[in-house]
Amino acid sequence: MINFIVEKLLSNRIVYKIAKNAYESRKMSAASPVIYDIPEITPFNFIKSHVNNKRINLLVPALSEKHVFGGIATALRFFDSIRKEFPQARIIVTDEVSVELKSEQFYSDWLLSDLSGDDCAENCICIAGNRSGATLKVSENDYFVSTAWWTAYNTFKALEWQTEVLGVQGRKLIYFIQDYEPGFYAWSSRFALADSTYSHTEKTIPVFNTALLKDFFINNGYKFNESYFFEPQINPTLFAARERSVTIAKERKILVYGRPGVERNLFNLVVFALRVWAQKYDKANQWTIVSAGESHADIELSQGATLRSLGKLTLDQYIHQLSTSSVGLSLMLSPHPSYPPLEMASFGVKVVSNAYANKKLSSKSKNIVEPANFTPESIAESLISLCEQHENSAAVIYEDNLFSKEIEFSFSHAIAQKIMGE
């Protein structure tokens, strides 16, 4: 299994993260031999397929039910919209060696295969987490959608093989980009490799998760001949619950988006800021502070205040917390807007979030404020201000303009026609 599966691709909620434990377990002690490989770019071997139908392929790190939410779920929705333009479809799972499929999904009754057998002449799922010595069957009529950077890295190899062996000219990859993935790593080999996947201008049609993210790439000098973007849509169940939540009283409660395992969500800074808040705010011990996202030990703050972990919530549990919380704290050091602060603000929660590059969520919502800087003291001051607003019975504003009401992937037909017409 493979390194770090990027988180909520993307709402910025995991996108991919199955092999982190495996990766951590490979860190060697001083007495152990050094390993220099980068497992996630383990190459594919290609061989010509006998399947002649035009086929759209999605390369995705994981497909098991426990991973199908956030970024992977968004990528699958896009794939579901574009596969209708093709007579045949295949999902290639790059990082799992077996999958437990989520029921009632469009792919749940598809044929399961691996790289060892013949290619399938119907819609199928190819499990490619163990590809040593095996081959991926590819024809001149295979077209590709990639998600995480390492799936794009290997897909560009497939395009090269199609050109060199099958004579295919001008084939482009649809690159589903849900965040600036080099930022998931310190300046390093993985940073460089992730960044390299954005350099194939003539071979890429990017689809960006939000105009904000697209603009970030443009502002930073990345060039694409054409591109598309979509805006986040609120979960329909959340939307219906938001309408009902106006009758529910807001409590002295801070809802924290807490993900210790995801560096860009700045959990250490969150805890430090909450400790400063608890020390400076004279009513801190009257407030409940809960953390949702990933499980962690409860954390004592100060003055009797505790950050209590709720872990990953069900949708109903999340709705309860959104409906009853008056203040939120949700940070993400990324150009992607992140869904949690927008969901909180929709439910009338006054949220401390952060600006980054061209991202400024306070311009979208009256309920979102940004601290002056990333110091714990500045974040704590913003929290105290919002808590005082609640104590002073400030109006609760339920916002319905933070998520798109347009068709999510209205451009799917246009992209399909474009890549098939080349």
C-alpha positions, 0 to 999 in steps of 0.5 A: 500500500502506498504513502499518503492518500491525499485528504477530502479532496478537496470540501477539503475534506479527505481526499485520500489517505489510506496508506499513511500508516503503512508509510509511517511504519516504513520509516527506518531506525538508524540501524535499518537500511535507508529506503529511497523509493517513492511507492506511490509512483510505482510504475505500471506496465502496459500492454495492448488491450483487445477492448475496442470500445471508447472507454473512459478510465478513472484513476483513483487511489481508493474505492472501499466504502470507508474512503468514499467521502469528501474528495473521492466522492466528489471525483466519483460524481464527476466520473459518473457524469462524464462516463455517460458520454462513453459506451464503456467505463473502467475505474482503476484503483491505484493504492488498494490491493482489495476493495469493499465497495459501498452499496447502492453506488453506480459502480457497486455491481461492476465486475471486479478484476485485477491486472493478472487477467484479461481486460474486461469488455464491460464496465469494471473496476481494476484493482492495481494496488499490487502491480509488480510484474503485472500489466494494465491493458490499454487500447487506442480508445482509452481515455483517462481522468486522474485525481491525486497527483500520483495517479496523474503522474502514472497516467501521463506515462499511459499517454506516452505509451499510447503515442509510442506504441499505438500511434495515438496523437494529441490525447489529453488527460482530464485532471481533476484538481481539488487542491494544490497538492505540492502544499501537502508536503515540505519542499521535497521530492514529493513536492517536486513530483506533485508540482511536475504533474501541472507542467503538461500544458498540451496534454492536460484539461484541468477541472478545478474544485472552485474558481478560487483554486483555478485562480490560485494556479493562474496567479502562480504562473501555471498555464493551461490551454483550457480549463474548467471549474465547478463550485461546491454544493451543499449536501441535500440533507444538510440543506434540508436540515439548515431550513429546520435549524432556525428553530433550534437555540444556539448554545455556548459551544465552539465547534472545531474542525479538528484533524491532527493527521492533516498538517494543512488543518493546523491542529497544533495551532488550533489547540494553542489558540484555544489555550490562549482563548481559555486563559484570556476569556473570563467565561471560558469555563461556561463554554463547551468546545468540541472537535469533529473530523478525526478522533484524538484524545480530549485536551485540557485547555485552561480555566476548566475548559476542555477540547472534547473529541467527537471524531468523525461524525455521522451526517445526523450527528454533524447536523446536530452540532451545526444546529446547536453551535454558536461559534466555529473554528475551522482553519486550512492553509490552502487555496481551496476554500474548505467546506466546513467553514461554509457549512458552519456559516450556512447554519448560522455559526459565526466562524473563525477561518483563515485567508490564504493567497487569493482566498478570503472567505469573509468576503463571501459570508457575514458569518466568517471572520479572519484573524489578522495573522496566524498567531494563537493570540490573534485567533484567540482574540477573534474567538473571544469577539465571537463568543461575546457576540453570542453572549450579547444576543447578536442576531443569528444569520442563516446564509443560503448563498454560500453554495452553488445551485447550478448543475455541478458538472454542466461541462461534462459533455463538452469535455467528453466531446473535446477529448474524443474529437482529438 
